Amino acid sequence: MIKRLLGVLIAMMLIAAMVVPATAEVKTMYVRTNTGISLHVRSSPNVTKNNIIGSLKYGEAVGVDHYLGNGWAEIVYGAKRGYVATRYLVATKPTSKPSAKTASKPETKTDATILANMNAEFKSAKKVNAYTVYVNPTRVTTWINFRWAPSTSAKVISTYKAGDRFTVISELNHWLQVQDPATGFVGYIWKDMTLTVGN
Amino acid sequence: MKKLISLTLCLIMAFSLVSFAETAAKEEVGSLEVNGAFTLKARVPEGYTVSLFYSDSLMSIWSIMSEDETKPIMSMVIAYDEAYADVERFNDLDDEALAEIEATYAEYEMEFGYTETKLGTKLLMATEVGDYQDYVSFFSIYMGYCIEFTLMSGMDTEAALTAEDIELAIDFLSDLDFEPIEEAAE
């Protein structure tokens, strides 16, 4: 009798384990907008006039339930669910708001300066465990350059738009050595034009 | 492979909501709607065709190409940016906001100047400084969407962009109409 009850109890526990879903792991990310403004939270993963349900401040933590793969993520927003554009999420809490930029006259570089800067970048390279970064241009409508060497004077191999992703191979002072997972090509992109977003 | 040719022009245009009177009917650019927010219409230059290169809920990229491959290639990117969510029109931006946009071009090693089109549109002129970053770029904002238009030399040609090429792009942009889409009452 007791054995039978134990057997039933164990069976019920096993069934419950299968039926009751495990709590999904929510990843904490932080809001980072280019100009320090708040980020809209929306009731659906698109931009419309009437789907804004709230906002998140710059640097605020947000629980990401999952990424939709189309530039949006579903988040935990109080007692509700919401959606935010992933290009404004980073894994590390921003330390300060971006300061207002002003245009400055570009420095005229000699060939010797260009080579010296490039060599300095190469020497600073540190191999890392591969991780994914997403293209995040200063202007969302522009692209970033994928170069054969870590210098703005190096020839551009190709250009990439906001949201495109790379696999990071090594980190340099101002550049990342990356591989395009779609083509396999390896090159360099400007570090400040990327976002690290959890998978 | 395309080669971006240097020029001394980078423009920022203030777009009006008023259509210009035209003798020729305007053709719509691509699929008419931008995320259900507004409709974009333009007169496509003769011999050019417009095609949608990429589209998702946040960004659309259009290519405007001539049948003649030596002719310049134009592309237009329209993307929503939270930074301008409350901006109706580009000419609503204050000097500080304009300076920030200028600074983003400076990151690509471009210098600046100002002029006007024949229609009185204020233009930001920029000169490329870097060795390989040569192109002409036009920028505006409408209803929170950034619109960036780029002119490049034709495929596999070493020829520089001419004044006529620049005029073609300016005429195209001068004719752009932005019409908000009214949501149907429920």
Interface residues (C-beta under 8 A of the other chain):
Chain A: T33 N34 T35 I37 L39 H40 P45 N46 V47 T48 K49 N50 N70 G71 W72 A85 R87 Y88 A100 K101 T102 A103 S104 K105 P106 T108 T138 R139 V140 T141 T142 N145 T152 S153 K155 V156 K161 A162 G163
Chain B: N35 G36 A37 Y54 D56 S57 L58 M59 I61 V77 I78 A79 Y80 D81 E82 A83 A85 E96 A99 E100 I101 E102 A103 T104 Y105 A106 E107 E109 M110 E111 F112 V129 G130 D131 Y132 Q133 S137 F139 G144 C146 I147 E148 E183
